[in-house]
């Protein structure tokens, strides 16, 4: 049994999440890790910075792997390109110990999260008011 209430809450949130919520959780995790990396960079904490960047990198890789390239076509292709670019920025920020690439990666992922948040809001609103019972609504189309 875990003794950390925050970890228990996160575990419960992940287990109860639908796919859209999971994507949003991944984005938030990546953004939190990048923010931590930037703080560690300013403080000169090399090991902590690298660890935070590695965590963000792992999350972005998972986001890329989860793309359904056959179902979403151009959307998946474009997201894959953005994820690859974000990975390049993370590597550059880590290798050069330089904040601007990390800031750019954070800004890109924040913008993408805003899009997913919009989809979540739209899905909820449309599912509640417009879609027949049992029919799903998605921003992926």
N, C-alpha and C positions, 0 to 999 in steps of 0.2 A: 504494500500500500504506500502510495506517495504521501509525503508529509507536507508538500507545498500546495496550498489551496489554489494558487494561480494555475499550476500545472494540471490539477484535477479539473478546473473549469475549462481550460483549453482542450483537454482530452474529451470532455463532454461536448464541447462546441464542435469539434472535428467529427466526432462520431454521429452527431445529429445533423450535420450539414449536408445540403444538397450539392451537386457539382458546382453550381455558380457560387455558392457560399465558400466552397473549398478554394476556388480560384481566388476569391477576394482575400481569404485568409493567407494564401501563399503570397499574394502581392504585399499584404501588410507585413508579413514576416520578412520579406526581402527589403522592404522600405525601412523597417526597424533595424535590420542588420546594417544597411548602408548608413543610416543615421549614426549608429554606434561606431561604425568604422571611421566616419568623419570626426566624431568626438575623440576617438583614440588617436587618430592622425594628429589632431591639434595638440593632444597631450603628449605626443611622442611615444605612445605605447605600441610598439611594433608588433608584438605577438598578438595582442588583443585586436589590433587593426586587421591583421592578416586573418585571424580567426573569424571576425565579423564579415570580412569580404568573402571568405570561403563559404560561409553559411549563405550569404546572398547569392553567390555563384551557384551553389547547389540548388537553391530554390528556383532560380531562373532556368537552370538546366531542366528541372522537373516540369516547369511550365512549358518549356519547349517540347519535351517528350510527350506531354499530355495532349498536344494539338492533334485534332482529328483532320488530317490533311486531305482525306477523301471527301469528307462531309462538308467542310467549310471552304475548300478551294483557295481563292485569293486571300481570304481573311487569314487562314492558317499560314499561307506563304508569307504574307506581310508581317504577321506576328513573329514567325520564325526568324525573319530578317531583323526585326527589332530586338528580339531576345539575343541573337548573335551579337548585335552591336552593343547591347548592354553588357554582355559578357566581356567583350573587348574593352569597354570602358572600365569595368571592374579590374581586369588584369592590369591595364595601364595605370590606374590609380594605385594599385598595390605595388607594382614594380617600381614606379617612379616616386611613390610616396607623395602623391600630388592630389590636391582636392578637386580641381575642376572636372576631371572625368567622373569622380564619384558624385559630384553635384549634378552633372548631366544625367548620369544613370538614375539618380533619385528623381529628377524632374520627369524623365521619360516614364518611369514606372508609376509615378504619381498620376500622370496624365492617363495612362492606361487604366489604372485603378478607378479613376473618375468615370471612364467609359463603362467599366464593369459595374460600378455603383449605379450608373444610370440604367443599365440593363436590368439590374436587380429591382430597382424601383419600378421600371416599366413593366417587367414581368409580373410583379406583385399587383400593380394597379390594373393591368389588362386581365390578369387571371381572375382578379376579384370582380371586375365590372363588365368585361366584354367576352371572355372566352367561355364557351360552353363547359359544363362540368366534365372533368377528366381530360380536357384538351390542354396541352401545354403551350405556353407562349415563350418565344426565345428571341434574343437579339442576334443570334448567330445566323439568321437567315437574311 
